[in-house]
Each structure stands twice: as structure tokens, then as C-alpha cells.
Amino acid sequence: VADVELGDLTLLVGAQASGKSLFLELFKLMTDRNSIIDNLKKYSYIIGKNANNLLDLYFGQGMASAWRNDTRVSIDGQEPVSMVNVKVTGQSEVERVFYIPAQRILSISDGRPKAFSEFDPSTPYVLRQFSETLRIFMNGGFGGNSVLFPIKTRLKNCQRKSFNSSIFHDGVVEMVNQAGQRKMRLKVEDMEMPFMTWSAGQKEFMPLLMGFYCVSGPPTQVFNKEQYEYVVIEEPEMGLHPQAIKAIILQVLELIQSG
């Protein structure tokens, strides 16, 4: 039994495989149930009346058993939801939880955000949807500008400087054409480095930075940040130096203040 009260900033701390991600994914499922089902149907997934189908498609193939017959979940004092009534209500809704997953590096593992349909059903929904969001945002959210970092419109100057000094070291991240696809390049002095040659920290940070771009700065025609009530960031410190982690913490606090 767990009773969690969310505040302006809520931190979950625990050992590996202790259920933190499962709790956060469950929170999104309960909050965004209808939009998730609508989205899965859009990609021709068959859910039917068996809740296990939805749970496998959402948590990842084989994960339906994580929700037991006696599992009950209640949000905001509503009637507890059991496994058998996790189903669509017939009401189309927008997402309320913007979820940046821990496995976010897989969304741009080859230097470009993958489409939802490029992942197989064993991949958790939150990663597939995050990657699809980045793909749409990066294709239309920058007004045709190919530069991804630094840009002035999405972060405050102090944050750009902090990310530059701790992660990019005066490098410029751009989207360039390669074999018919637009992929990330890091330009430092006279070098142009493809994504796979970046440092581990730079690669881990890039999808997180794109997530920050989505929920900060001016609104865009391709992404409505105003619809989101919650932002979930799993393991924001992953692969980063302490100075970079400090910059991430400051950016999170900036999101809270501006939100």
C-alpha cells in the first residue's frame, strides 16, 4: 500500500528495481488513460475488452502481470480502479502528463528521433510516445532553423551558458541531411561529429534537452505545452557530471517557477 501526495516538486528516491518507474508509468496511465488508448488505436493496436492487452501494450510486452487481480489505484480521491475496468470511457482527451523516460537515449540512438511505429510492442509506451513527440517537435517546432543548441528562444541565457560550459563546451548542435534523413551533428571548431561519436553524457543529455524545449519557451503550432499539468523526468542525472546535474536542477526549478 502506498499513498503519494504530489507537490510542485516531488522526488522519488529508491533502490534499483524498487518500483519507481512502474509507479510513474502507472500514474500516467491513470491520468491519461483515454488519450493513450486513442493513440494506440491510431497505430492499429488491438486492445479489445481484455485489460491485459492494454497493460502489455503500455508497460511493455509481458508486463501485464505487474498489475495483479487485487491491485487498486485511486487518484484525487476518485473511486479506486481495478484491472478489469482499465478501459476507454469513450471520451477523447488530451494528455496531461508529459513524460521524459529514463530510456530516452533510445529515442535518438542514431541521431534522430524515431517514430512511434519504429518501436516494437516490447518497448514501454512512455518511450515510444516521447520519441514521437520529439520527432514532431524537431520537424516543426523550430521554424525551419536547423540549430538545436544554442538557441535563444527556449532557454534563459543563464541556462544556456550553464549547459554550454558543463556539456557542450562551445559546440553547436545542428540537424544535417545524411542519406535522406536529418540527423544531429555536433560542430566543435573544425570538427563535425555524428551522434555516435559524442561523449556518453552529451548523448544522454540531448533527448532531455529536447524535452525541456518542449515545455519551455514560446508555444509552437506543433506542440501545445499548455495542456500539460504534470512533467515527469526519470533519472535526470543519468550519465552527467555534477556540474551538468546542477544545471539540470536549475532548469527544473525554472520550469516550476514559470509553470
Secondary structure, 3 states (H helix, E strand, C coil): CCCCCCCCCCCCCCCCCCCHHHHHHHHHHHHCHHHHHHHHHHCCCCCCCCHHHHHHHHHCCCCHHHCCCCCCECCCCCCCECHHHCCCCCCCCCCCEEEECCCHHHHHCCCCCCCHHHCCCCCCHHHHHHHHHHHHHHHHCCCCCCEEECCCCCCCHHHHHHHHHHHHCCCEEEEEEECCEEEEEEEECCEEEEHHHCCHHHHHHHHHHHHHHHHCCCCCCCCCHHHCCEEEECCCCCCCCHHHHHHHHHHHHHHHHHC
